Amino acid sequence: MPKRARPVDKPEIILDQNAQAPLYRQLYERLRAQILAGQLETGARLPSTRILASQLGVSRNTTALAYEQLLLEGYLESRVGDGTRVALLEPEQLAQASGKVLKQGRKGTPATQHALLARRGQILLDEFAAGHEVEVSPGKDVFLVGEPEVAYFPYEIWARLIAKHARQSLQAYARYQGVQGYAPLREAIAAHIGITRGVHCMAEQIVLTAGAQGALDLVARVLLDPGEQSWVEDPGYFGARGALMAAGAVMVPVPVDGEGIDVAAGRRLKGGARLAVVTPSHQFPTGVTMSLGRRLELLEWAREAQGWIVEDDYDSEYRYSGRPLEALHGLDRAGRVIYIGTFSKVLFPSLRLGYMVVPPQLVEGFLATRRFVDVHLPLLEQMALTDFITEGHFARYLRKMRGLYMERRDALVKALNQELGNILDVTIPEAGIHLVTWLPEGVSAQGVVELAAKQGLRILPVSRFSMQPLKRDGFVLGFANATPEALRADVHALARVLRSTLT
């Protein structure tokens, strides 16, 4: 084996403490992938198990187990006085490994694919995989979070509006359009959110996006340089974290309590962060509404730090007690809030139409960046949505679905209290299409999630959305796309799982 190969100070490896796969297995897969991809050359000397454990922040047992597996399979070799080095692989080994890669590549996200990506791509791949780590047995897909009911949407009206504009308007708008989006739709949105959400803006401040996710991605691209810091709610929305990761931002997880994001804690952690992404009207996932005091604190922080607040108002249209609370944007007097809304949650997810209200001084910068991302959205849907709003269909549909969702929420709450009231604390949401139930302290949700998956129940733990350990775990249960009867049956099945887990 060649002695001249340089030693490896620290392989570029990221391990996920929250993933289902054990840490030693993650490390084994990362090292194996880097060896097969040639990133770790034949003869390269690896750090000792003790040094690598210290560098990665794991136990020495984790690195020892990973090295042992690689030694057994012939990827590494170890000699007294010479340390552990990458072995010279025989062609047969490479062929077998390639066969495994092809097979795995069709199945999902093998470590060998991971090694081919840039660092940001690896981070995003790990984040995505963490959300799909539990395989659900064939059966019901229940308690879906963020999934609205789509059976009652007036598709006939929508099809008529699409057809009308395809016949009458498409040719006139067939060339490239402005990057900001269809002007009549922006005017309709400005009028709607001014009345319902207290967001007072001009159509010139509105930028249409591919859902709320497209808006979050654009914010991160425009306002954050790689390495700059952003507050995120913890627990919080993983879509916001993904957009920040893609921009190379450093996330600062700020805890959430009964009043929303803890601004004082954020100041102690990183008071000089450049951005804060929040869900004030209906915090995701806990459902908490940010108090007036916290809203004013957050606005004061933004003024002092010259930072920006991103207000994700993702499902506030569905409020079940009183009128919807006015948005944080309505309290902003310094122009530091960027307001984001979406039609995907209130109409149907595949529509992929969202919008953002941008402070006037930022509009040109956002539009310049947008031109190099996707230029503009498809136009027919924007035209149809304009008529859907201005002809009154949107308001009627919201009223209908608000009543339907309230009935389903109440059915779920009643069933949970009847079957599991002595085990779970149920938070009754005043808005939105999901609720949170909390387990007793010290009880892990993961075992329940895995057992439920084997019985065809997909349940998300609150810890799935948290970056820091929670004092108390629980479940996030969607109720929008299941009938009251189905919800009662699902709760009964969940009760059996919980009792068998806790006894």
N, C-alpha and C positions, 0 to 999 in steps of 0.2 A: 504494500500500500504506500502511495507517495507521501513522503514526510513534509513536502514543501507546501501542501495545501494550507491556506490560512485558517486559523481557528475562528469559530463563530462566537462573537461576544454575546449576542442575544438574538435568537430567531424572532422575526416579527410575528408574534403570536398574540391573539386576543382570546381569552377564555371567558365564558359566560357563566357566572355563578348561579344564574336562575334557570339555565337550560336543563332539560331532562337528562341529557347524557352526562355521565360522571366527568369530572374535570380531567382525570387521567386519560379517559377515552378521547376527550376533545383534544388534549395535547398530543396523544398518539396520532390522531387523524391529521392534525395540522403538520406535524413533523414528517409523517409519511408522505403527505401531499407535496411538501416542499422538496423532499428527496426525489420523488417521481418527476416533478416539474423541472428538476435541475437547479433549483434555487439553493439547495444544499448540495455542494459538489462532492463527488467521490473523494474520500480522504479528509473532508472537512472535520475538524475536531469540535465536538459539542461541549458546552459548559458542563461542569459536574452537576449531579442531581441537586446538590446543596445550593450551588450558585444560581442555577436556573430557577429553583423553587423560590429563592429570595427575590430574584428579578421579576417573577410572575406573581408574587404575592400568594403562593399556595404552599401546601405542606410538602416536605421532602418525599413523603410517601407517594404523592401524586406524580412527581417527576420520575421516581424510581420505577413505579408500575408502568408508566409510558415507555421508558427506556427498555425495561425488561421485555415488553411485548415486541418492540422493534428489534431487539436483539434476537429473540426467538424466531422471528419471521425473516431474519437475514438482512434487514435494512441497515442495521448498525453492527459494529463489532468493537469489542473492548479488549485491550491488552494491558497487563500490569505495567505501569510506568508510562503508558502512552495515552491513557484516557479513552474516551469513547469517540469513535469516528464513524462517518458515513461509509458503508460498505460498497464494494464494487458489485453492482447487480448484474447477474447473468441475463442474457437475452430472454430466456424462458421466464424469469421472474418479471421482467418488464412487460412481456406479452400477456402474462396472467393478470398483472396489475392493470394493463390497458383494458383488458376484457372486463374487469370489475368496474373500471371507470365508466366505460360505455354503458354497462348495465345500470350503474347507479345514476349516470347522467340522465337516463330516461325517467328515472324514478323521482329525482328531487335535487338535492343540493349537496353533493359529496364534497369532501375536503379538497379533492383535487381541483374541482372548479373554484373553490375558495381561493386556492393559491394563485390562480391565474388573474385574479382581480386586483385592482388598485386598493389601497388601504381603505378608502371610503366605501368602495364596493364591498369589501369584506365585512366592514362594520354593518352596512345595511343588510347584507345577506344574513348575518348572524341575528340581527334584529327581526327580520322577517321569519326566519326559521324558529325563533323562540315563540312566536305566536302560533305555530303550527306543529308544536312538539307532541301533542297528544292525539293519537290515532283513535278515531271514533268508530266503533263497530257499526255495521249496517243497521239502520233504524232511523229514528226521528232526529232531525236537526233542530233542536228547540232552544229557547231562551236566547236567540240570536241578538247580539248587541248592535245597535245602529242600523237595523234592517226594518224599514217601514212596511206596512201592509200595502201591497200593490194591486190587490184584486178589485178594489173599489174605485180606482182611478178612471175618469171619464175618457177612455181611449177613443171613443167615437168622435168626441169633440176635438181631441188632440189631432187625430188623423185628418179631420176636415180642415183644421187650421194649417197643418203641414201641406196638405194637397193644394189648398188655396194659394199659398205662397210659392209652391213649386210651379204652379201654372202662371201666376200673375207677376211674381216679383223676382224669381231666380235669375232670369236673363239679365235684368238690370243690375243685379248685384253679383254677377258671376266673376268679376275681376277681384283682385286683392282688395281687402277692406282695411279700414283703420284698425290698428292694434288694440284700441281701447274697447272695441265691441260695438254692437248695434245701438245707435244713439236712441231710438225710441224705447228700447228695452231699458237702457240706463235711466231714462227719464221716468219710466214706470216704476222702476225699483226705488229711485230717489223719493218719489211720492209715497210709495207703500211704506218704506222704513221710516219716513218722517212722521207718518201717522201712527204706526203700530209700535215702533221701537224708540222714538224720540231721537233718531239719527238725522240731524238737519244738515243736508249737504246739497251740492249741485250735481247734476248729471256729469259734469266735467271732472268730478272727483272719483267717479266710479270706473273701475276696470273690471271687465268680465273675465272670468277664469274657468278652468276645467275643475269645477267643484271647489270646496274649501281647501282641498289638498293642493290644488294648483296655486291658490292664493298664498298658502303657507310657504310653498316652495319659492314663489316669487319674492316674498318678503325676505326670506333667508338669503337669497341671491343678492338682493339689492342692498340690504342694510347690514350684513355681517361679513367681515373678512375672516378667513380661516384663523382659528385660534381665539377669536373674540368670544365673549361669554354672554350667555342668554339664560335668564331665569325660565324654568319650566315648573308647572305644578307637579307635586309628587304626593299621591299618584296623579297621573295625568294622561293626556291623549297621546298614544304612540305615533300617530300620524304627524303631530307637531315635532316630536323627537326625530322622526325620520327625516323631515325636511331640514332640520338643524344639522343633523349628522351629515347629510349630503352637502351642506355648505361648509363643512369643516369647523362648525362652531363648537365651543366647549359648553356643555349644558350644566347648569347649576340647579340641582333639584331642591325646590323650596317646598316645605311641608304645607299641607292643607289642613285646616281645622274647621270648626263649625261656622266660621265667618268667611271662609274662602282662603285664598293664598295668604300666608303669614308674612306680611311685608317686612316686619321687624326682623324676622329670621332671615329673610332674603338680604336685608342690609348687612346683617352680621356675616353672612356667608360671602356674598360678593355684592356690595352696595354699588360698585361701579360697573355692573353689567350693562351692556348696550341695549338689551332687548328683554322684554318679559312677555311670554305667551300665556294668556289666561282665558278661562271660560266663566265669566262672572255671573251670567244669568242662570246657568245650570251646570255647575262644575262637573267635568268628566273625570272619573266616573262616579264620584260620591253623591252628586245631585245637589250639593250645597249651593245656596245663593249667596254671593258675596255681599256682605253688609255695607251700608253706606259709609261707615267709618273706614273700612278697609279700602273701599273704592277711592276715597279721598286721600288715604295714605299712599296708595299706589300712584295716583296722579301726581302727588307731591314728590314722590321718588323720581318719577320720570322728568319732572321739571328740574329738580336739583341735579340729577345725573345726566341730563340731556339725552335720556334714553327714550326708547319707543315701546309702546304697549300694543300688543296684538290682541284684539278682542275677538275670539272665535265664538260667534253667536249661533252655534250649530243647530239647535232644535228648540229655540225659545218660542217659536210660533205655537207650540203645543203647551199651553199653560192651563191648569185645571182649576185654579182658584183665583178669582179676580182677573183683571186685565194683565197682559204681559208687562213685566217690569221694564222700565226704560233702560236702554243700553248704557254702559259705562261711557261710550262716546258722547252721550248727551251732556255729561258733566265736564268734559274736557274743554278748557278755555285756552290751553297753550298749544293746541295742535299736535299732541304727542300720541294720539290713539289712531290705530289702523283697524277699521272694523271689517270683519269677514262674515259673510252669510252664504248660504247654499240652498239650492232647490232640490238637491239629491235626497235629503232626508224628508222633505215635505211633499214631494211629488213622486219620483221614482229614481232609484240610484243610478241607472244607466243613462239618465239625462246628462249627467256630468256638467252641470252649469252652476257656477257660483259667481261671487262678486266680492270686491273689496272697495272700501271707501278710503281713499288715500288723502292725507293732508296736502293742500295745494302745492306746498313747496317741494313735494316729493313726486308729483305726478309725472313730470318729464323723465325723471330717472327711471321710474317703473316702466314707462312706455318704451324707453330705449332698450332696457333689458328684455322686455317682453318680445320685442321684434326678433331677438336672437334665440328665443326659447321655442315658441310655436307660432309666431306671427299673429294669428287670431283664431278664434273658434269657428267651427262650422256655422253657417248663417241661418239655415232653415229653422233649426230649433230655437234660435234667438227670436226670430220673427214670430213663430207660433207662440212662444211664451209671452211675448209682448201682448198679443191679442188675448191670450188666456188670462192675463192679469187685468187688462183694461176693460174687457167685456164682463168681468165679475166672476168668471169661473173659479179663479184662484181662491177668492174669499169664501165662496160657497163650499169649495172642496175642503178648505181648512176647518170650517165650522163642522162639517160632517165628520171628518176624521178625528177632530178633537173629542167629540162625543163618543166615537167608537173606541179610541185609545183610553179614555177615562174609564169606560166600562171594563176594558181588559185589565187596566191597572188595578181597579178595585177587586176584580175577580182573583188576580194573582195575590194581592195583599191578603185578602180574606183566606185564601187557601193556605198560604204560608203561615198565617197566624193560627189557623185551626190545626194544621198538621205538625208544624215545627216551632210553634210559639215558645215552647220551653227550651229550645236549642238556639234559634236564630233571633237576632234583633233586626227587625225589618224597618228600613227607612222608607217612608211613604213620600214619593217625589211629588212636588207641586208642578213639575213640568217635565217634558221629555218623554222618551219611549223606552226607558229602562229604569230599574231600581237596584238598590244595593242591600244585601243582607249580611250581617256581621256574625261571625262565629264567636264562641267563647274565647277568651284570651288563652293563648298557649296551644290552640288547636290549629294545625296546618290545613290549609284548603287543598293542598296538592294531592293528598291521598284520596280525598273525596272526588276530585276532578278525574283522577285516573280510573277509579272504580266506576264512576258514572259513565265515562267514555266507553267502557267495555259493555255497558248496557244501552249504548246509543244515545246518551245524553251529553251534549256539548255544553259545558259550563265553564265560564271564565272566572278565575280568582281575581280579587282586587289586586293582589300582589303582582299579577301579570302587568299591571300598568304602573308599578312603582319601581323607582330606581334605588331606593333605600329600604332596609328592612322595616316592615310595619309592626307596630305594637299588637295589632289585631288584624287578622285576615278575614275575608268574606267572599261573597260571590256577586258578580254583576249579571243580572238577569234581564234580558230584553222581553217585552211583552207585546210588541206592536203587531207581529205577524202570526199570532196564534189566537184561536177563539177561546172564550172563557172555559169551554169544556176541555179543550186541549191543554190549557194552562193548569187546570185542576188535576188532570191526569198526570201531567209532567211533574207537578209538585208532589203528588203521591209517590211517583217513582223516585224522586229526589229524596223524599223522606225515608224510603227503604234503604237507600244508599247511605244516608247520613247515620241512621241508627245502627246499621251493620258496621260502620266505620268507628263509631264512638263507643260501641259496647265491647 
